[in-house]
Amino acid sequence: MGLGNTGLSILAFFVVIGPLIFFHELGHFLVARLNRIRVEEFGIGYPPRMLTLFERGGTKYTLNWLPLGGFMRPSGEDDPAIPGGFASSSKRSRVSVLAAGPAANILVAFILLVIMFLFGAPTELPGARVIAVEAGSPAAEAGLQKDDIIIKADDIEIVNYGVLTNYIHKSVEEHPGQDIALTVKRNGQTIQASVSPRIQPPEGQGPTGIQVQPIVEIRHYGLFEAIGRSGSELWNFTKAFVELPVAAIRNQIPARYLRPVSVVGISQLGGQAIDNSISQNSAWPILQLTSVISLALAVTNLLPLPALDGGRILFVLIEALRGRRVDPQRETMVHLIGFAILLTTMLVFVYLDIVDPLITP
């Protein structure tokens, strides 16, 4: 008997989110120690404390009851009057410690991708597979069908499915009203179709009314090739964070999919990835998703928002430009207010992920 969707989501929370938080905090901790900043406690899990594992160099290493990753508590985090603490350290030291958490998540994402490519990962082949055709759309009128493989648009070879979507939207912008000639493979035969993209399509349908996905095969990579592919994949993920808002503006994807997800939504995604890994007897779905979440955690934490690592880095940069420190009490108040706002916002996203989940059974 399987775990079910809820069980897989709960499992994903501990398998995916917990370790990523732990490595994030471990990055902060290691760089703090390298900068000779006193750390009062490094904990596995969140309080209440279960037990103190050992104490070394003035740092307590603890095991805590809530299995939510980990935490590190530096001495003098917000008080520059405490010698050897975080706030009293140099600007370079503080920035390096703050950036170390996101950097650790980027490194984890890279390592996970290397492992994924070594053990077998999907490799995109030329063409774009049609997975849905909206009724009454230009694609339906042109006779396109589910499982058609589009290999050429006008004279453009479709080396991957992204080439097709980009070409269609570019054509609508530069040549509105002009038909696009598609070369399609269907049941071993090559056929021609002519589609007239819409300038103002219904929300979520796109100009032609088709949904496409890449054509992939599982391939095992050697170490050096896996390292190269992982670097390229990380760059592609990073670009996607920028390109997705543009895709929503162009109506390529429904705007609701730009909604940030809470830990509930991430757990739902993780549960689906675990289910896919089990059904495919392959680790790549969960490895790929975990690497994307790790990178997203890094990018999010680098945003210049109060209470986040990026917000604290911003205060250090302001200090460097002004030549003097922002009043620590005011900075602490800003971060507390920012944390309250972030927590409230996250609760809203938790509610949305429950009543209107992006991932459905």
Buried (B, 14 or more C-beta within 10 A) or exposed (E): EEBEBEEBBBBBBBBBBBBBBBBBBBBBBBBBBEBEBBBBBBBBBBEEBBEEEEEEEEBBBBBBEEBBBBBBBBBBBBBEEBEEBBBBBEEEBBBBBBBBBBBBBBBBBBBBBBBBBBBBBBBBBBBBBBEEBBEEBBBBBBBBBEEBBBBBBEEBEBBBBBBBBBBBBEBBEEEEEEBBEBBBBBEEEEEEBEBBBBEEBEEBBBBBBBBBEBBBEEEEBEEEEBBBBBEEBBEEBBEEEEEBEEBBEBBBBEEEEEBEBBBBBBBBBBBBBBBBBBEEEBBBBBBBBBBBBBBBBBBBBBEEBBBBBBBBBBBBEEBEEEEEBBEBEEBBEBBEEBBEEBEEEBEEBBEBBEEEBBBEE
